Amino acid sequence: MRLLYSLMLVLFLGNTLFAQQVILDKGVQAGELQLFPLVGDENSYYYLADKVQLAKHDDGKPYFSFVKYVRNEGTDGTSASGISESGQAGGVIHALVALDVPEDLMRDAERKLQRINPAAKIMGPILYKSGRIALISSVADPSNGEFTRKVVGIGNAPLVEGHKAALSIFLTKEGADVLWATFQTPTPDLSFQLEMEVSGYQSPKQVKIEADFEQIYKNQTIDAAAVTPVFAGEIKASFDDLSNNGAIKVTEIGTDADLNKLKETAYNQLINLMFDKVGGQDVKSLSELLPNSDKSMLDRATERLDKARKEANDENKRRETAAAAREAQERAARDRARAAITARRDSTGITAPALQPVNEQENEENKVEKVPVPSLSIGVSYSLKKVKRTGKYKVDLNKYTEDNRTFPFSENVGNILKDCKECLQRINLDDPLYKQREILVNLIDVNDTDFGQYIGSVEVLLDKEHQDGTSTVQNIVVDKNRFNKDANNFKMLYGWKGDDDRPKWLNYKYKTKWAFSGGSIIEGDWKTVDFGAIDLVPPLVKKDVYVELDPDFAQEENIRAAEVKIYFKNGDKDDTRSVTLRTKDNILSKSVQLIMPVGIDDYEYEVTWFIKGQPPVKKAKTTYNYGSLYLDTL
């Protein structure tokens, strides 16, 4: 039933820009599941599909392979030993991962939810907006030989329960040696770390947050993002510093506000204004990473992981200490109450009602809500937009405010050796005659809902000129069916034809041809590369425009609704999107998604105002660049 719901939701999303309107700051923990109510119907809950595992073949064996390889290497002749060790070695991991919540966990969550809210019901899973998955293992540090936890690979995660995503990871010799040894144990030193982005709403709070763009752009990390991608966690750390310095400040705060979560809401909106999400398009391909190279994105991801873990652990200790103090105070208050009851009985002979014991539900509510480890965010990277903002930006949270929140969770790959001995292989790549060059092809920051919504297909053409004068020409065409069937894991192949120059044999040419919904065709130029993987990023990408109506302005002008129509170039075609904000709903912020070329941000918009007692008022078209539209004037 849950899988059917997920499939229906995906089909629905293929033709709309629907987002589940869950309230992100009113989530509850029911058993092992996190549940979130709907705006306007707080008895209907959706759950996070936060259980990840290796996908399984029909015979129950995992979709997983680990190949440890070596190539024979001659010595310089100075050693007297007849046995030498080759340094040309490493490993390749391929895995297919899936999101799945077992039925027993669902039933337990339903029982626990009934204790919290007897009228509540679980409607289905939350559809993630985006997600990244990292493989984390212990790798030797070249500087001291010690092993440390590192991010060894990053890829796209499945977005819907029951769906799968493929990961292909290249390992250094040291990394392959460590993993091979740990795979002989029941718990290999390899874990999946997912960071999944959910779109929803924050409930109204008496909070206003103000940001000074001039000061923000002076920050070193923000400035560096104009040259090289930065991780979301690096941006968040910079925003925290800017908040401490007054460049980002809270001007009002209600008594019930959770300052950290509200700041995160403001940070998300600032990131949308100032940055483009680049995912993997500017991140070094894993096949390019060398042991002696400069600090890579994976190294920086590891640093963010370590820092996020420390921050989360420190925060959890603080919460546990505070909870223990509260419990001690409550215990002391109960002791005083019992003493008072006893004293009254002794002095008057009247027996007062006994204190009720703490029940199971109260124990459940008094549990410490811990920060997930790690927190926001290792896998997602951003680059600074070319157009810089000026002046000050105000975020008013006294309404249902659209927001994105990142949820992390992780899982070990499990006992692969027990379930599938043939999944672990060791090979020697020495004889060139039998060599095959396998090129992995992956679509970056694309999921199956993008097909049909804006992508029709992509064709990849490979041309390999061999040293004997012949050529190998291959192509693959990826559409929605093939994307789902092969789980975004495609391969092209060529062999050895007189290619005695080994480095030259690695070189090949490829080009792409993208077909988009609506008829746009974009064909790329030939590129010569020697990498073992081709990461394909669409030339047209999704760009969110955040539209917000000022609540004070709406009240002053007696505005019932505002309809915003956006005109933009979808490739070489004209396209439009529209969004309507109604004051009676108190949902005065929404995002709309545009499909635009990489590097092109300009669009036009017009606003139609619906005012009580007046005919509609239309504002003329205005040229703008994407990020945010703040409606506070007629």
C-alpha distance (Angstrom), angle and dihedral (degrees) to the residues before:
residue distance angle dihedral
M1 . . .
R2 3.82 . .
L3 3.81 91.1 .
L4 3.82 90.2 50.0
Y5 3.81 89.4 51.5
S6 3.81 90.6 50.8
L7 3.80 92.7 50.0
M8 3.82 92.1 48.2
L9 3.79 90.1 49.7
V10 3.81 91.8 50.6
L11 3.82 91.0 50.3
F12 3.78 89.2 49.6
L13 3.78 92.0 50.0
G14 3.80 90.4 52.4
N15 3.81 88.9 72.6
T16 3.82 103.5 30.4
L17 3.75 143.0 42.7
F18 3.83 91.4 -126.5
A19 3.81 118.5 156.7
Q20 3.80 123.6 -169.7
Q21 3.79 105.7 -110.6
V22 3.79 97.7 -138.4
I23 3.80 121.1 158.2
L24 3.78 104.6 -119.5
D25 3.81 97.2 -165.5
K26 3.82 94.9 52.6
G27 3.77 98.5 60.1
V28 3.79 120.3 141.4
Q29 3.79 131.8 -157.5
A30 3.81 111.1 -127.7
G31 3.78 110.1 178.9
E32 3.79 106.8 -51.3
L33 3.82 95.6 -23.2
Q34 3.80 131.2 88.8
L35 3.82 112.1 -138.8
F36 3.82 130.3 -167.0
P37 3.85 128.1 -165.5
L38 3.79 126.0 -132.9
V39 3.79 125.2 -107.4
G40 3.81 106.1 -100.9
D41 3.83 93.9 10.5
E42 3.78 109.8 59.9
N43 3.81 91.8 172.1
S44 3.82 91.2 67.6
Y45 3.80 114.3 79.8
Y46 3.80 134.6 -172.4
Y47 3.79 122.1 -159.0
L48 3.79 133.9 -140.4
A49 3.80 112.2 -115.6
D50 3.80 91.3 -140.6
K51 3.81 100.4 153.7
V52 3.79 111.8 103.6
Q53 3.79 126.8 -172.6
L54 3.77 141.6 155.5
A55 3.79 112.1 -80.6
K56 3.82 114.7 -114.4
H57 3.80 134.7 -133.8
D58 3.81 118.6 -129.6
D59 3.80 88.6 -94.4
G60 3.81 90.8 56.9
K61 3.81 96.3 -107.2
P62 3.82 117.1 132.4
Y63 3.79 125.1 -105.2
F64 3.78 91.5 -117.0
S65 3.80 138.5 118.5
F66 3.79 132.4 176.6
V67 3.80 116.5 -172.2
K68 3.78 118.1 -172.6
Y69 3.81 109.7 -163.0
V70 3.80 139.4 -173.4
R71 3.80 134.3 -174.3
N72 3.82 121.0 -153.1
E73 3.80 112.2 -106.7
G74 3.80 128.1 -168.2
T75 3.82 122.9 -131.3
D76 3.81 130.1 -128.5
G77 3.83 90.4 -111.6
T78 3.81 96.0 -115.3
S79 3.81 95.3 109.1
A80 3.81 119.2 88.7
S81 3.79 91.3 -153.6
G82 3.79 118.9 99.5
I83 3.82 91.1 -147.8
S84 3.81 122.3 69.2
E85 3.78 135.7 172.8
S86 3.79 122.8 -122.6
G87 3.77 118.5 -130.7
Q88 3.81 92.3 -162.3
A89 3.77 97.0 93.1
G90 3.78 141.2 108.3
G91 3.77 142.3 131.1
V92 3.79 143.7 -99.8
I93 3.80 124.5 -147.6
H94 3.78 124.2 -165.8
A95 3.79 120.3 -177.2
L96 3.78 138.3 167.6
V97 3.81 112.6 -149.6
A98 3.79 129.7 -168.1
L99 3.79 138.8 -167.8
D100 3.79 113.2 -127.8
V101 3.81 134.8 158.2
P102 3.83 112.4 -156.4
E103 3.80 117.4 -125.9
D104 3.82 93.3 -119.7
L105 3.83 90.5 58.4
M106 3.82 89.6 49.7
R107 3.80 92.5 51.9
D108 3.81 91.7 47.3
A109 3.84 90.6 49.2
E110 3.81 91.0 51.3
R111 3.82 91.1 52.5
K112 3.82 92.7 48.0
L113 3.82 92.0 46.2
Q114 3.82 90.7 54.8
R115 3.81 89.2 58.8
I116 3.81 90.5 54.0
N117 3.81 96.1 41.9
P118 3.84 117.7 6.1
A119 3.83 91.3 -162.1
A120 3.80 94.5 51.4
K121 3.79 125.6 113.3
I122 3.81 133.0 -175.4
M123 3.81 110.3 -122.5
G124 3.80 101.1 -175.8
P125 3.82 144.2 -75.0
I126 3.78 126.9 -39.0
L127 3.79 112.9 -112.4
Y128 3.78 107.7 -130.2
K129 3.80 117.7 -128.9
S130 3.81 92.8 -146.8
G131 3.76 139.3 -24.9
R132 3.78 144.2 -167.7
I133 3.77 128.2 -154.6
A134 3.78 125.3 -156.7
L135 3.79 129.5 -165.9
I136 3.80 110.7 -140.3
S137 3.80 125.6 -165.0
S138 3.81 142.9 144.9
V139 3.79 113.9 -85.2
A140 3.80 129.7 179.6
D141 3.80 114.9 -104.2
P142 3.85 107.0 -130.1
S143 3.82 91.0 -146.1
N144 3.82 97.6 59.3
G145 3.80 107.8 3.7
E146 3.79 92.2 -120.8
F147 3.78 120.6 134.3
T148 3.79 119.1 -118.3
R149 3.79 134.5 175.7
K150 3.80 108.9 -95.2
V151 3.78 140.0 174.0
V152 3.83 102.2 -113.3
G153 3.79 97.9 178.2
I154 3.81 143.9 6.0
G155 3.80 128.9 -158.1
N156 3.80 143.9 148.3
A157 3.80 119.0 -68.4
P158 3.82 128.4 -140.5
L159 3.80 111.6 -93.8
V160 3.81 102.0 -158.7
E161 3.79 130.5 52.0
G162 3.79 109.0 -100.8
H163 3.81 93.4 24.2
K164 3.81 124.1 112.4
A165 3.80 137.9 -140.8
A166 3.81 129.9 -162.2
L167 3.81 127.8 -132.9
S168 3.79 126.5 -168.6
I169 3.81 115.3 -172.7
F170 3.82 129.8 -175.6
L171 3.82 115.5 -151.2
T172 3.79 133.0 -160.6
K173 3.80 119.9 -121.2
E174 3.82 91.6 -97.4
G175 3.79 92.9 47.9
A176 3.80 92.0 49.0
D177 3.83 91.6 48.6
V178 3.81 92.2 51.6
L179 3.79 94.4 46.8
W180 3.80 93.1 46.2
A181 3.80 90.0 55.3
T182 3.81 94.8 45.9
F183 3.81 92.5 47.4
Q184 3.80 86.4 67.7
T185 3.82 87.5 67.7
P186 3.85 129.6 73.9
T187 3.82 91.0 -111.7
P188 3.83 110.7 41.5
D189 3.79 118.4 -155.4
L190 3.79 93.4 -108.9
S191 3.81 125.9 100.6
F192 3.77 137.7 174.1
Q193 3.81 115.1 -127.1
L194 3.80 113.3 -168.2
E195 3.78 127.6 -168.6
M196 3.79 110.2 -168.6
E197 3.80 125.2 -170.8
V198 3.80 119.0 -142.4
S199 3.80 124.7 -167.4
G200 3.79 116.9 -145.6
Y201 3.81 143.5 112.1
Q202 3.79 139.4 -73.8
S203 3.80 114.5 -137.3
P204 3.84 116.6 -116.6
K205 3.82 116.2 -74.3
Q206 3.81 131.4 178.7
V207 3.79 91.4 -116.0
K208 3.79 135.4 121.3
I209 3.78 122.4 -173.9
E210 3.81 123.4 -166.1
A211 3.80 127.7 -161.6
D212 3.82 128.3 -166.1
F213 3.81 107.9 -146.9
E214 3.81 94.6 -164.6
Q215 3.81 91.8 60.2
I216 3.81 93.5 40.5
Y217 3.82 93.6 56.6
K218 3.81 89.9 54.0
N219 3.81 90.8 64.2
Q220 3.82 111.7 110.6
T221 3.82 96.3 -131.2
I222 3.81 93.1 45.4
D223 3.80 91.0 48.9
A224 3.82 91.5 48.5
A225 3.82 90.4 55.9
A226 3.81 88.1 73.3
V227 3.83 88.1 69.3
T228 3.81 107.4 29.0
P229 3.82 133.4 16.0
V230 3.80 118.0 -93.2
F231 3.79 128.1 -158.7
A232 3.79 123.1 -111.4
G233 3.79 88.7 -117.2
E234 3.82 90.5 56.5
I235 3.81 90.3 51.0
K236 3.80 91.3 48.3
A237 3.80 91.3 51.6
S238 3.82 89.7 51.2
F239 3.81 91.3 48.8
D240 3.83 88.8 51.8
D241 3.82 89.4 54.2
L242 3.81 90.5 46.7
S243 3.80 89.8 49.8
N244 3.81 90.2 53.3
N245 3.82 89.4 49.8
G246 3.80 94.2 49.6
A247 3.82 98.6 -110.1
I248 3.80 87.4 114.2
K249 3.78 112.8 32.5
V250 3.79 141.8 169.7
T251 3.81 108.6 -125.9
E252 3.82 97.6 -178.5
I253 3.76 132.1 16.1
G254 3.78 132.2 -175.0
T255 3.78 123.9 -136.7
D256 3.82 93.5 -109.1
A257 3.79 97.9 47.0
D258 3.80 122.4 127.3
L259 3.78 97.4 -146.7
N260 3.81 97.1 -161.5
K261 3.81 94.3 52.7
L262 3.80 92.1 44.5
K263 3.79 90.7 50.7
E264 3.79 88.6 51.8
T265 3.81 88.8 55.2
A266 3.80 90.1 53.0
Y267 3.82 91.1 44.9
N268 3.81 91.1 53.6
Q269 3.79 91.2 53.4
L270 3.81 92.2 47.4
I271 3.81 90.6 49.7
N272 3.80 89.2 52.3
L273 3.80 89.8 51.3
M274 3.80 98.1 46.3
F275 3.82 108.0 27.4
D276 3.78 143.8 53.4
K277 3.78 117.7 -141.6
V278 3.80 107.2 -124.3
G279 3.80 100.9 176.5
G280 3.78 103.8 -176.9
Q281 3.78 102.1 -21.3
D282 3.82 95.0 98.2
V283 3.80 97.4 26.3
K284 3.80 117.2 103.7
S285 3.79 112.8 -99.3
L286 3.78 109.7 -111.3
S287 3.81 89.4 -121.4
E288 3.82 87.9 63.4
L289 3.79 96.5 54.6
L290 3.80 112.1 108.6
P291 3.83 127.1 -170.8
N292 3.81 92.5 -119.3
S293 3.80 98.2 40.6
D294 3.79 125.3 117.5
K295 3.79 119.4 -87.5
S296 3.80 106.4 -57.2
M297 3.78 131.1 -154.9
L298 3.81 87.4 -99.4
D299 3.83 90.7 56.0
R300 3.78 89.9 50.3
A301 3.81 89.5 46.8
T302 3.81 88.4 54.3
E303 3.82 90.9 51.4
R304 3.81 90.1 50.4
L305 3.81 90.1 48.1
D306 3.81 92.4 52.3
K307 3.79 93.1 46.3
A308 3.81 93.3 45.9
R309 3.80 90.9 50.4
K310 3.80 92.0 50.8
E311 3.81 92.1 47.8
A312 3.80 91.8 48.3
N313 3.81 93.2 47.0
D314 3.82 91.1 48.6
E315 3.81 90.8 49.4
N316 3.82 92.2 48.1
K317 3.82 90.6 51.5
R318 3.81 89.2 50.7
R319 3.83 91.1 50.4
E320 3.80 92.2 47.1
T321 3.81 90.6 51.0
A322 3.81 91.4 48.5
A323 3.82 91.2 47.2
A324 3.80 91.2 49.8
A325 3.81 89.7 51.1
R326 3.82 91.3 49.8
E327 3.80 91.3 48.5
A328 3.82 90.5 50.4
Q329 3.82 90.0 51.1
E330 3.82 91.5 48.9
R331 3.80 90.8 47.7
A332 3.81 90.6 50.2
A333 3.83 90.3 48.7
R334 3.82 90.7 51.4
D335 3.82 90.4 48.5
R336 3.81 90.5 51.3
A337 3.81 90.5 48.6
R338 3.82 91.7 50.8
A339 3.79 90.2 48.1
A340 3.81 90.4 51.5
I341 3.83 91.1 49.2
T342 3.80 91.1 50.0
A343 3.82 92.1 48.0
R344 3.81 91.8 50.1
R345 3.79 92.1 49.2
D346 3.80 91.8 49.2
S347 3.80 93.9 48.4
T348 3.81 100.2 40.4
G349 3.80 105.4 19.5
I350 3.84 88.8 -128.0
T351 3.80 114.5 130.8
A352 3.81 112.2 -138.7
P353 3.82 121.8 -150.4
A354 3.80 111.8 -80.2
L355 3.80 119.0 -111.3
Q356 3.79 111.7 -100.3
P357 3.81 115.8 -118.6
V358 3.79 117.8 -113.8
N359 3.80 106.4 -92.2
E360 3.83 129.0 -141.3
Q361 3.81 93.9 -99.7
E362 3.82 91.9 54.1
N363 3.80 89.5 48.6
E364 3.81 88.2 51.4
E365 3.81 91.4 50.5
N366 3.83 93.0 46.9
K367 3.79 93.2 56.6
V368 3.79 114.0 117.4
E369 3.82 111.8 -103.0
K370 3.77 102.2 -135.5
V371 3.78 127.5 -153.6
P372 3.82 110.7 -114.7
V373 3.80 114.8 -110.1
P374 2.96 116.0 -99.8
S375 3.78 106.9 22.0
L376 3.84 131.8 -160.9
S377 3.08 117.4 2.9
I378 3.82 150.7 -18.0
G379 3.76 107.6 146.4
V380 3.81 108.2 45.5
S381 3.80 118.9 81.7
Y382 3.80 132.1 -168.9
S383 3.79 140.0 -166.1
L384 3.80 125.9 -151.2
K385 3.80 116.4 -100.2
K386 3.78 116.8 -113.7
V387 3.80 91.8 -127.3
K388 3.80 110.2 71.3
R389 3.79 122.8 -149.6
T390 3.78 122.3 -126.5
G391 3.78 136.0 -159.0
K392 3.79 123.1 14.8
Y393 3.78 132.0 -40.8
K394 3.80 122.2 -149.7
V395 3.80 124.8 -158.7
D396 3.81 113.9 -159.6
L397 3.81 111.3 -165.4
N398 3.81 97.0 -177.3
K399 3.82 90.5 112.4
Y400 3.76 138.8 43.3
T401 3.80 99.0 -62.7
E402 3.79 121.9 -160.9
D403 3.78 110.7 -124.3
N404 3.79 142.8 167.3
R405 3.78 120.7 -136.9
T406 3.80 130.0 -170.6
F407 3.80 119.4 -136.8
P408 3.82 118.9 -166.3
F409 3.79 126.7 -157.7
S410 3.79 136.1 156.5
E411 3.80 145.5 -163.6
N412 3.80 137.9 -172.1
V413 3.83 116.7 -115.4
G414 3.82 90.6 -123.0
N415 3.81 133.8 -142.9
I416 3.81 100.9 -25.5
L417 3.82 94.1 167.0
K418 3.80 91.5 58.2
D419 3.80 94.8 48.5
C420 3.81 101.0 36.2
K421 3.81 122.0 11.2
E422 3.82 91.5 174.8
C423 3.84 89.5 59.6
L424 3.83 88.0 76.4
Q425 3.81 115.6 65.3
R426 3.82 137.8 170.0
I427 3.80 118.9 -157.0
N428 3.82 140.8 174.7
L429 3.80 114.9 -135.8
D430 3.79 97.2 -166.3
D431 3.85 107.0 116.1
P432 3.83 106.9 74.5
L433 3.81 93.3 -163.7
Y434 3.78 91.2 71.6
K435 3.77 94.8 41.2
Q436 3.78 122.4 124.7
R437 3.76 124.2 -171.6
E438 3.81 109.2 -139.9
I439 3.80 115.5 -164.6
L440 3.80 116.0 -160.5
V441 3.80 115.9 -147.4
N442 3.83 121.1 -161.1
L443 3.79 132.4 173.0
I444 3.81 110.5 -131.9
D445 3.82 121.6 -138.8
V446 3.81 91.6 -4.8
N447 3.80 125.7 122.6
D448 3.79 132.6 -178.3
T449 3.82 92.9 -95.6
D450 3.83 88.6 63.0
F451 3.81 89.5 65.0
G452 3.77 106.9 84.5
Q453 3.80 91.4 10.9
Y454 3.79 92.6 72.4
I455 3.83 111.6 -33.8
G456 3.81 120.0 75.9
S457 3.80 100.9 177.5
V458 3.80 144.4 -45.7
E459 3.80 126.1 -137.5
V460 3.81 121.3 -157.2
L461 3.82 118.4 -161.8
L462 3.83 120.6 -164.2
D463 3.82 125.2 -164.7
K464 3.81 120.4 -173.7
E465 3.83 118.2 -175.7
H466 3.81 108.3 -157.0
Q467 3.79 125.9 -149.6
D468 3.82 91.9 -114.8
G469 3.82 89.3 63.6
T470 3.82 97.7 -102.4
S471 3.79 127.2 114.6
T472 3.77 136.2 -140.8
V473 3.81 114.0 -148.6
Q474 3.80 121.1 -174.7
N475 3.76 137.3 163.3
I476 3.78 139.2 -173.5
V477 3.81 128.4 -163.4
V478 3.80 117.2 -152.7
D479 3.80 119.3 -160.4
K480 3.80 130.6 158.0
N481 3.81 94.7 -79.4
R482 3.79 94.7 49.3
F483 3.80 92.4 42.5
N484 3.81 89.8 57.3
K485 3.82 95.2 39.3
D486 3.81 95.3 51.3
A487 3.83 94.9 32.8
N488 3.82 93.5 -128.2
N489 3.80 91.7 -57.6
F490 3.81 113.2 119.8
K491 3.79 130.9 166.9
M492 3.80 138.0 -158.0
L493 3.79 123.5 -170.7
Y494 3.78 142.5 -159.8
G495 3.80 131.9 170.6
W496 3.82 141.4 -145.7
K497 3.82 115.8 -72.6
G498 3.78 109.9 167.0
D499 3.80 90.6 -44.5
D500 3.81 98.4 149.9
D501 3.80 91.9 152.9
R502 3.80 96.5 79.8
P503 3.84 99.3 -166.6
K504 3.81 90.4 48.2
W505 3.81 89.9 50.5
L506 3.81 88.3 64.8
N507 3.83 92.5 62.0
Y508 3.81 120.4 95.8
K509 3.81 139.3 151.9
Y510 3.78 129.1 -122.0
K511 3.79 139.6 171.4
T512 3.81 135.8 -176.2
K513 3.79 138.0 -136.4
W514 3.81 117.2 -160.9
A515 3.82 122.6 -162.7
F516 3.80 115.3 -164.2
S517 3.79 132.3 -164.6
G518 3.78 108.6 -91.4
G519 3.80 94.6 40.1
S520 3.82 104.7 -77.9
I521 3.82 113.5 146.9
I522 3.82 120.1 -167.9
E523 3.81 118.4 -175.2
G524 3.81 120.5 -169.2
D525 3.80 130.5 -146.1
W526 3.80 125.1 -102.9
K527 3.81 113.5 -85.4
T528 3.81 125.8 -163.2
V529 3.83 113.3 -146.0
D530 3.80 139.9 154.5
F531 3.82 99.9 -153.4
G532 3.79 122.8 122.5
A533 3.80 92.2 -133.5
I534 3.80 134.9 50.5
D535 3.80 114.2 -151.7
L536 3.80 109.6 -160.7
V537 3.80 119.8 -156.5
P538 3.83 117.1 -174.8
P539 3.83 114.0 -113.4
L540 3.80 86.2 -137.1
V541 3.79 113.7 56.2
K542 3.79 138.3 -176.0
K543 3.80 114.4 -100.6
D544 3.80 122.8 -173.7
V545 3.79 121.1 -140.2
Y546 3.80 112.9 -161.5
V547 3.82 111.8 -147.0
E548 3.81 118.9 -164.9
L549 3.81 131.8 178.4
D550 3.81 116.5 -151.2
P551 3.84 105.4 -120.9
D552 3.83 95.0 -152.1
F553 3.82 91.1 50.2
A554 3.82 91.0 47.5
Q555 3.80 91.2 52.5
E556 3.82 94.5 45.8
E557 3.83 92.8 50.3
N558 3.84 95.8 40.9
I559 3.80 90.8 -121.9
R560 3.82 116.0 177.9
A561 3.81 96.3 -176.2
A562 3.80 145.1 -14.5
E563 3.81 122.6 -145.0
V564 3.82 115.0 -159.4
K565 3.80 119.3 -164.4
I566 3.81 118.2 -168.1
Y567 3.81 124.3 -159.4
F568 3.82 119.0 -161.2
K569 3.81 145.4 151.2
N570 3.80 113.6 -95.5
G571 3.81 95.9 -166.7
D572 3.81 104.2 -58.0
K573 3.82 92.4 -22.5
D574 3.82 129.6 90.6
D575 3.80 112.7 -120.2
T576 3.80 139.0 174.9
R577 3.79 139.9 -155.8
S578 3.80 129.3 -172.8
V579 3.79 136.7 -165.0
T580 3.82 131.0 -174.2
L581 3.82 125.2 -151.8
R582 3.83 116.5 -162.0
T583 3.80 120.2 -164.8
K584 3.82 93.4 -149.9
D585 3.83 89.7 64.7
N586 3.83 93.0 50.5
I587 3.82 86.4 -139.2
L588 3.78 97.0 124.1
S589 3.78 98.9 160.9
K590 3.78 129.8 61.1
S591 3.78 136.1 156.7
V592 3.78 126.4 -131.7
Q593 3.77 124.4 -161.5
L594 3.81 122.6 -131.2
I595 3.80 126.5 -166.8
M596 3.81 106.8 -140.4
P597 3.82 139.6 154.3
V598 3.80 117.6 -87.8
G599 3.82 108.2 -91.8
I600 3.83 95.3 17.1
D601 3.81 112.7 107.0
D602 3.82 106.2 157.4
Y603 3.80 122.9 110.3
E604 3.80 138.9 151.8
Y605 3.79 126.7 -119.6
E606 3.79 138.3 -175.1
V607 3.79 129.5 -164.9
T608 3.80 127.7 -146.5
W609 3.82 112.5 -160.4
F610 3.80 121.4 -152.6
I611 3.81 108.1 -157.6
K612 3.79 126.4 -176.0
G613 3.81 110.9 -99.3
Q614 3.84 94.5 3.9
P615 3.79 136.9 90.9
P616 3.84 116.3 -104.0
V617 3.81 114.8 -75.9
K618 3.81 116.9 -146.0
K619 3.80 122.4 -156.5
A620 3.81 116.0 -146.4
K621 3.80 120.3 -107.4
T622 3.79 114.3 -77.2
T623 3.81 127.6 -164.4
Y624 3.79 114.2 -127.5
N625 3.81 141.0 152.9
Y626 3.74 122.9 -117.1
G627 3.76 126.4 -92.5
S628 3.79 110.1 76.5
L629 3.81 140.3 -0.9
Y630 3.80 113.2 -159.3
L631 3.81 111.6 -166.9
D632 3.79 110.8 -154.7
T633 3.81 105.4 130.8
L634 3.80 138.8 50.3
